[in-house]
Amino acid sequence: MIPLVYDQINRWGKDDEFFLALLKKTNVKKIADLGCGTGRLTSHFAKANYQITAIDPNKEAIEYAKNKEYPGDVSWIVGDCSYLQTNTYDAVIMTANVAQVFLTDKSWQLVISDVYRSLKPGGSFIFDSRNPLAKEWEKWEIDKTPDVATNQESGEPLEIWTEYEGFIEDVYTFYETVKNACTNEVIVQEKMELKFRTQEEIHKSLQQVGFSEVQVYGDWEFKYATVETKSFIFHGIK
């Protein structure tokens, strides 16, 4: 994630609407937004009157988030899942495929264990992840055009170019480069790595840490996921 351009190239969509609808349906009050990034969706949680703890390891992203306007109080934390308070939240939510940044079984096990610890009995763990069977990376690699954005401080036009390295063992690697569209100057470049876990792998891991019930929706609808599903939305109950 590159905070400078993240909000501009990730506009409001069906996925955001679904997360808000699922939280409303779940009837929760106190939530943790784990991997909140620039607070793009956190701001909408605040408008819906949730009590929010927003956590992300990216200090720059948290600074972007803090500069936005929010109704009510949001507790911002630069950190990881270890900062989740025990037996505290009605729901922990991870959006924008944050689940895929945990590249090892050990790191994934750690985050879901910490989430489970932090939830009240009956609490919800809600997150999304891409279906590896859909092979979304094949579509990414075909697109050779840059995304466009604007430098909010200078007003200069920006281009975001993506180069795909592909799979190294079971981790998908690519690079995002932000350039000044007028001068071609490289402003920032970041290496991205993703792990594509199957529905069965994720489901089993949630059960192993203690989640008593796990529902899996598909493609931002209240319908159960199938093998053709592109995006999984998991809802685990403690």
N, C-alpha and C positions, 0 to 999 in steps of 0.2 A: 504493500500500500504506500502510495506517495501522497501525503497530506495536501501538498500544494494544489493538486488537481483532482483529488479523489471525489469530492462532492460534485464537481462539474461533469465527470464522465460516468457517474453512477446516479442517474436521475430516479425519481420516485417511480415505483413500478408495482406490478402485481404481487411480487414477493413481499414488499413492504406492507401492502394492504392485508395480505394474508397473516403476517405476523401480528398485526394489530387486532385483526378479527379473532385469531386464536387466543391471544391474551384476554380479550374481552369475554370470549366464550368460557375460558378457564376461570374467570372471576377471581383475579388476584389483585393484590394491592402493593406489596413490597417486592421489587424485582432487582436483580443484578443483571446489567448489560455487560456481559463478558466479551472482551474484544470489541469494545464500542467504537474504536477508531476515532474519527473526527466528530462523532456525535450526530451524524447525519440522521440516523433513526432514533437515537436517544431523545432528540428534541421532540419528536412526535410522541414518544412514550410520556414525556413530561407534560405535553398538552393534554394527554389522556388522564392526567392526574395520578400517575403511579409514583410511588416513592422509589427513587432510583439510586442505586450505586453503580457507577459506570467505571469499568476497569479496562485498561489497555497498557501494554508494555511500551508503546511508542510515545515518548514524551512530547514530540512535536505534534502528533495527532491530538493528544489531550489538550495542548495549548490552543489548537484550532477550535476544539470543541468548547473550551471554556469561554471563548470570545463570542459565542453565539448567545442569543437571548432565550431563556427558558422560564416558563412559569413554574413557581414552586422551587424546591431545592433539589439539586442533583449533587451527589457526593462523588467527586472525581478522584480516581486513584491511578497513579502510574505504577503498574505492577501486573501480576499474573494471577492465576487461579488460587495461589496460596493466600491471597489477600481476601478471599471470600470468608465471611464470618460464619461460624458454625451455627446450624439450626436457626437460621435468620430469615431466609427469603421464601416468599410464596412461589416464586419462579426465577429460574436463571435462564437467560436467553442468549444465544450466540447467532448472529445474523451474518449475511454475506459470505457464507461458506467458510467461516472462521474455523470450523471443525477440520478443514483440510490442511491447515498449517501445522498440525501436530504430526510430524513426519515419522515418528517411531511408535511402536506399540507401547513403550514405556511412557512416553510423553502423553499419549492419548489416555492411557490408563490413569495417569496422574490427574489429568484435568477432569475426567468424569468422576473420579473418586472424590476430588475436592468439591465438585458441584453437588454430588450426593450428600456429602458432609454438611454443606452449607444450607441445604433445603430443610424447611420444616416438614414434618410428617404430612404426606399428601401433596407435597410441593411438586412443581412441574419443571422439567428440563426440556427446553424447546430449542432446536437448532436445525440447520439445513446442511446438506452435503450433496455433491453431484454423483449421479449414478455412473460408475465406470463403464457399464455396458453401453451407455449412450455415446461414448467416445467424443465428448464435446470438444476436446482438444483438436480434433481433425477439422472442425469448422473454424476454430481460432487460427489455425495455421494457414488456411486459405486466404484469409483477409489480410491484404497487404497495405491497406490504407491506415493512416494515423488517426487517432482521436484528436480532437481540438479542444482547447480551453483558453482561458485568459489569465494572465498574471494579475491577481486582484490588487496588488500593490502598485504596479507600474502601468497596468492596462495593456501590456504587450501581448500579442497573440502567441499561443504555445501549441506545440504538436507533441503528442505522446506516441512514440513508436515502440512496437513490441517485437522482440526477436525470440524465437522458440528453439530451445535446445532439445526438448523432448524428454523422454524417460531415461533416467540413469538408475538402473535397477527398477525399483517401484516408486520412485519420486519423479514427478514431472517438473522440469525446470524451464523458466523463461526469464527474460529481462525486459524491464520497462525503462525507456529513456525519454525524459522531458527535454525538449529543445525550444529555444526561441525561434519562432517561425520565420522571423525576418533575417536573423543573423546566422541561424543554424547552430548557435552556441548551445552546448550541452549544459543544462542547468542541474539535473540530477539523474542518476541512473540507479536502479535497484534490482537486485536479483530476487526472483520469486520462486518458491518451491511448494508443491502441493502433493498430498497423498490422497489417492482415490480409493476409498474403502467401499466394499460391497455392502448392500443392505444387511445381509446376513452377518457379516463381521461386526458391524456397528450394533445391530440388535443384540447379538450375543454378548458383546462387551458391556452393554448397559445392564443386561440381566445379571452378569457376573458381579457387578459392584453393588447390586441390590435393588435396582428399579423393578418394582413389582408388576408394572404394566407399561407396555411400550406400543404406541400407535405410530404408524408411518404413513404420512400423506404423500401424494404425488403431484408435482407441478402446480403448486399453489392453489389447490382445490381441496375441499373436504371430501376427498375420495382416496381410498387406500392405494398405495403405490403398487405398480406392476413392474415387470421386467422392462417395459418400454418407457417407464418414467425417466425423465431427464434430471429432475431435482427431487431429492427426498427431503421431507420435513418430519423430523422425529419429535415425538412428544412422550417423554418418559415420566412416570409418576413414582414418587418415592413411597 
